[in-house]
């Protein structure tokens, strides 16, 4: 038996620290040897919750099944982990230091099939791994301000290979090593998530529900919405979930949706504009608007403005717009928003609407300055979602081995919705919790006149002549 014993102090409240550390799905964020950490049992974290980890030791990758055997909030959690040739018993204790927290971590490792002569060598090596892991936990739980633009990152964004690498699951896993923990509670906060029935929206809604938020799930299919509501409730134990049926390509549906939300929701703390489409052929709604434009840009613009007064009343409040890295390839075409002047290309139309979404994010952030409402855009990288598989089958087939999970793609969406360090940050474009450049290719930057014309065009199409400019 080898025993690892470490003690650290962190500058966060004990309840937040306990919840984050006890949830072993977070271990990949602090233990460099863990490449995969998944919760495999439904329901809230507690005694009996199980996890599957993949732990690296030298060149080996060892699957480990962990189970919480004791869960005394917020002071003690114990876990038992079993792999092919190892059993681990982790005892983690927490002490309140008046806003700070002391963590005492003891791990006992039982290695099977290991020659006795090797134990004097293995013991120091395993303890070194243990110290590295706990120092990683200490770094993750450090309190730091939100990251800003860095010259190195901007250079990387503008070069093809580093930029593309950053979109992959390998890029995500490299980036997360630098993050601090997202330990915030969302208790008492209401979050509206559009496009919530699959992919990124479902992943974000599930995680925010696990953090205690009231979630309003918005989608087109009532049956699917009800199924998703039940899935999230079973997974998280959160029963404060409601559903709203609306086709977000239809402005009439958005007006009706906003009316219901303003009637039913006393506060709106976070609006996540996630719904989106990429179509193989040009389609026009019954209201006469090209569907990609209506769903990805105009609908978000309208819903945001219809809910803006309630967001202001609920301040501090946040708006998160889910864009796409595809927007890097396109310049906004204000003179052809409905894509009538050239042969249809669904990917180009999609990228243009996402470019427009980022422009509107920046402009709205300026208009909302000092209002208590922030607005940011993000992109998820390359994520393996039903939408990508359906809309871009060739791309999905070629890149599926490097695609992120929906949960990885949605991480920055959740972080922008919940992290205290970005409460006052607005108007930026994010990937993996880091602000990114909005233009990387020549010829894609719009003029100030085009920005103003886009705002006016959307305002006119949405028939919002009463909004403030």
Secondary structure by P-SEA (a helix, b strand, c coil): cbbbbbbbcccccaaaaaaaaaccccccccccccccccccccccccccbbbbbbbbcccbbbbbbbbbcccccccbbbbbbbcccbbbbbbbbbbbcccbbbbbbbbbbbbccccccaaaaaaaaaaaaaaaaaaaaaaaacccccccccaaaaaaaaccaaaaaaacaaaaaaaaccccccccccccbbbbbccccccaaaaaaaaaaaaccbbbbbcccaaaaaaaaaaaaaacccccbbbbbcccccaaaaaaaaaaaaaccccccbbbccbbbbbcbbbbcccccccccccccaaaaaaaaaaaaaaaaacccbbbbbbccccccccccccccccccccccaaaaaaaaaaaaaaaaaaaaaaaccccbbbbbbbccccccaaaaaacaaaaaacccccccccccaaaaaaaaccccccccccccccccbbbbccccccccccaaaaaaaaaaaaaaaccccccc
